[in-house]
Amino acid sequence: SGGGVRVDASLGGCERSGGGTVCRIDASFTGVAGADYYTAAVTAPNGSRQDFGVVGAGATSVWARYGGNGVYTLTITAWSDGKRVKRGAAGAGG
């Protein structure tokens, strides 16, 4: 039933935090018919991955640990009845 989740992501800036530097990634994404919830994860340029758990439908902002200069890839996954049904990703930064 259609393609994956369409994601648009942008880097909202970075700031110092207690444990180092974090960068805000703002995203909007398309909904999936029948999805119960959505989760977000970010892969940093250095390959480290962070899971952010459940996010609101349609848009989210997450604070990712700084992982070097380059593209941060935000992946949104749609879930239904505990199963992954669709996913999509977009890069922010560069």
C-alpha positions as CSV (number, residue, x, y, z in Angstrom):
1,S,0.0,0.0,0.0
2,G,2.1,2.9,-1.3
3,G,5.7,3.7,-0.7
4,G,7.6,4.3,2.5
5,V,7.5,7.2,4.8
6,R,8.6,10.4,3.1
7,V,10.9,12.3,5.5
8,D,12.3,15.9,5.3
9,A,15.0,16.7,7.8
10,S,17.1,19.7,8.6
11,L,19.9,20.5,11.1
12,G,18.6,23.1,13.6
13,G,22.0,23.9,15.2
14,C,24.3,22.5,17.9
15,E,25.0,23.4,21.5
16,R,27.1,22.3,24.4
17,S,25.5,19.9,26.8
18,G,26.7,18.3,30.1
19,G,28.2,15.3,28.3
20,G,29.4,17.0,25.2
21,T,27.8,18.6,22.2
22,V,24.3,17.8,20.9
23,C,22.7,18.8,17.6
24,R,19.0,19.4,17.0
25,I,17.4,17.7,14.0
26,D,14.0,18.9,12.9
27,A,11.9,16.7,10.7
28,S,8.5,16.4,9.1
29,F,7.2,13.2,7.6
30,T,4.2,11.7,5.9
31,G,1.8,9.5,7.9
32,V,1.0,5.9,7.1
33,A,-2.6,4.6,7.0
34,G,-3.1,2.2,9.9
35,A,0.1,3.0,11.7
36,D,-0.2,2.9,15.5
37,Y,2.9,4.9,16.2
38,Y,6.2,6.1,14.8
39,T,9.8,5.8,16.1
40,A,12.9,7.9,15.3
41,A,16.6,7.1,15.1
42,V,19.6,9.1,14.0
43,T,22.8,7.8,12.5
44,A,25.7,10.3,12.8
45,P,28.5,10.8,10.3
46,N,30.8,8.7,12.4
47,G,28.4,5.7,12.2
48,S,27.0,5.9,15.7
49,R,23.3,5.3,16.0
50,Q,20.9,6.7,18.6
51,D,17.3,5.6,19.1
52,F,14.8,8.1,20.3
53,G,11.8,5.9,20.7
54,V,8.2,7.0,20.0
55,V,7.7,10.4,18.4
56,G,4.5,12.3,17.5
57,A,3.0,11.8,14.1
58,G,3.9,14.2,11.3
59,A,6.8,16.1,12.9
60,T,9.5,15.8,15.5
61,S,12.7,17.4,16.8
62,V,15.4,15.3,18.4
63,W,18.7,16.2,20.0
64,A,21.4,13.9,18.7
65,R,24.9,13.6,20.2
66,Y,27.5,15.3,18.0
67,G,29.1,12.6,15.8
68,G,31.4,14.7,13.5
69,N,30.9,17.0,10.6
70,G,28.7,15.6,7.7
71,V,25.3,14.3,7.2
72,Y,23.1,13.0,10.1
73,T,20.5,10.5,8.8
74,L,17.2,10.5,10.5
75,T,15.1,7.4,10.1
76,I,11.4,7.3,10.8
77,T,9.7,3.9,11.2
78,A,5.9,3.4,11.2
79,W,4.6,0.5,13.3
80,S,1.3,-1.4,13.4
81,D,0.4,-4.2,15.8
82,G,4.1,-4.3,17.0
83,K,5.4,-4.9,13.5
84,R,7.4,-2.5,11.3
85,V,5.3,-1.5,8.3
86,K,7.1,1.3,6.6
87,R,10.2,3.4,7.0
88,G,11.9,6.4,5.5
89,A,15.0,8.4,6.0
90,A,16.5,11.8,5.2
91,G,19.8,13.5,5.7
92,A,20.4,16.7,7.6
93,G,23.5,18.8,7.6
94,G,26.4,18.2,5.2
